[in-house]
């Protein structure tokens, strides 16, 4: 079922259901599907019913309350990692599809060439030699295509990894800033006479 349907069943908002997904509350009952308008989450009815039971028992009743700064950092970081993994998987699939098709076409060419070669053996040794040369050229061209696709995928993966590291550093800086602001707020709440005498 969709995120909206799951939200109706468990009596929570769609935003809360997405947070449950990012924190792994549905376990293996969540999968991502691709459609014409982009990707979307799908949750199994069993996973939704299990989570509704936990909510009814009060085990996760506090998840709708505002999260602390470290918890928010963890949720955001997990969402970013999930997005990056999805992007990497999509890039791998997109990059490998032409290569797979090329290898399949090359395999068919090899099969056809070998059949021609067998027939050529019965008639002429020269025909066999020419057919084998065509096979070798076809395989070499397919190998170059696969190597090029693998190189491009490696570069994309490296770039995505660097982006993740940069985002992680930024999130850590934000967490440190929140901690500093919290300390300053606590200091500002002290009575004025304690601040005056420095206690």
N, C-alpha and C positions, 0 to 999 in steps of 0.2 A: 504494500500500500504506500501511498505518497506521504510526504511530511505532513501535509494538511490533514489527511485522513487519520494519521497516527495521533496528531494533536487533539482531534475530536475524541478519539477513543480514550486517551489517558487524561483528558481534561486539562491540558496545558496549551500554551501558545506554540505556534510554529517555530518561533525563535528558540524556545526552550527545547523543543524536539531536536533542532539542529545542534544545540549545545550538548544534548544527550549523545548525539551521533559523534561529535568531535571528541567527547570524553570516553567513548567506548561503552556507554550504558547498554546498548543493544547487542553488544558482543558481535558474533558472526552473522547476526540476522540482518545486517545492512549491506547493500551492494549499490554500486553506482552504475547507471545505465546512460548510454548516449542516445540522443534523439536529434531530430532535425533542428530543434531550437536550442541545442546544447545538452549538457548532462544534468541528471537529477538523481536524488537519493530514492531508493526503494527499500522498505522495511518489511520483514516477514511478519504476518499476523501473530505468530507464536512469540516473537521477540517483543511485540507491542503488548500482548497480554501479560507476559512475564514482568515487564516494567510497570504496567498498571498495578499488578499485585504488590510490587515493592512500594509504589506510591501509597497504595491503600494501607499497607502495614506501617507506614511512617518512616521507612528506612531512608528515603531520599526526599522527605518533605521539605527540607531546607534548601533545595537546589534552586527554588525560585527567588530566594533572597539575594540581595546584591552581593556579588563575589568580591573577595579581597583582591588587592593589587597583584600579589604573587599568583593567585588562582587565575585571574584574568590573563596574566602573561602566559601561563601554561596553556590556557584554552586557545589564545591567539596563536601561540607557537605551534600547537598541534594542527590548527586549521591551516596554517601556512605550509607545514610539512605535508599535509594531505594534498593541498593544492599543487605543491611542487611535484609530489609523487605522481599525481594524476597527469600533470604536464609532461613529465618524463615518460610515462607509459604511453601517452598519446604521441609524443615525438618518436619514441622507439617504433611504435606500430606504423606511424606515417612513413618513417625512414626505411623500414624493413619491407613494406608491402611491395615497392617496385623491385627490390632485390629478390624477394621470394618469387614474384612473377617472372623475373628474368631467369632465375635458376630453373623454374618449372619449364619455361619456354626452351631453355638450353637443354634440359633433360629430354624434352620431346624431340628437339633437333638431333640430339645424340642418338636417340632410339631410331629415328627415321634414317639417320646417316648409317647406323650400324646395319639396319635392314638392307639399305642400298649396297653396303659393303659386302654383305653375305651374297647377295645376288650378283654383285660384280665379280666376286671370286670365281663364280661359275663361268663367267664370260671373259673377264680380262683383269690381269693383275694391276694394270695402270688405273683402271676405274676404282679399285679398292684403295690405292694410294691417294688418289684425289679426294675420295670421300673422307678418309681419315684426316687429311689436312684441313678440310672444312670443319670437322668436329673439333679439332684442336683450336682453331681460330675462334669458334663459337664459345668454347669453354673459357678461353683466355679473356675474351670480351666480357663474359658474365662475371669472371673473377674480379676484373678491374671495377665493374659496377658495384659489386659487393664490398670491395675494399674502400671505395669512395664513400659509400653510404655509411660504413662503420666509422670512418674518420669523421664524417660530419656529425654523427651521433655522439661520438666522444667529445667533440668540441661543444655541442649543445649541453651535454651532461656537466661538463666542467663549468660552463657559464651559469647553469642553474645552481650548482653547488656553491659557487661564489655568491650568488644572490641570497641563498639561504643563510650563509655565514654572515653576510652584511645585515640581513634582517634580524638575525639572532642577536648580534652585537647591539643593534638599535633597541631591541626589546629589553636587553639587559640594562642599557643606559637609562631607559624610561623607568625600569623598576628601581634603580638606584636613586633616580630623581624623586620618585614617589616616597621612598624611604626617608630621604633628606627632608622633604616637605612635611612628612609626618612628624619628624623630630622637631622641626621648627614650630609646627603647630602646637605640639605639647609644651614647648618652652614658652610660647606666647600665652598659653592658658594659665601660667603660674600667677599667683597674686602679685599685685604691683609692688608690695613692700618686699617680697622675696626677690623680685628682679632688681629692686633698687639696691638692696644690700648684697646682691650677688649670690644668694642661696637658692 
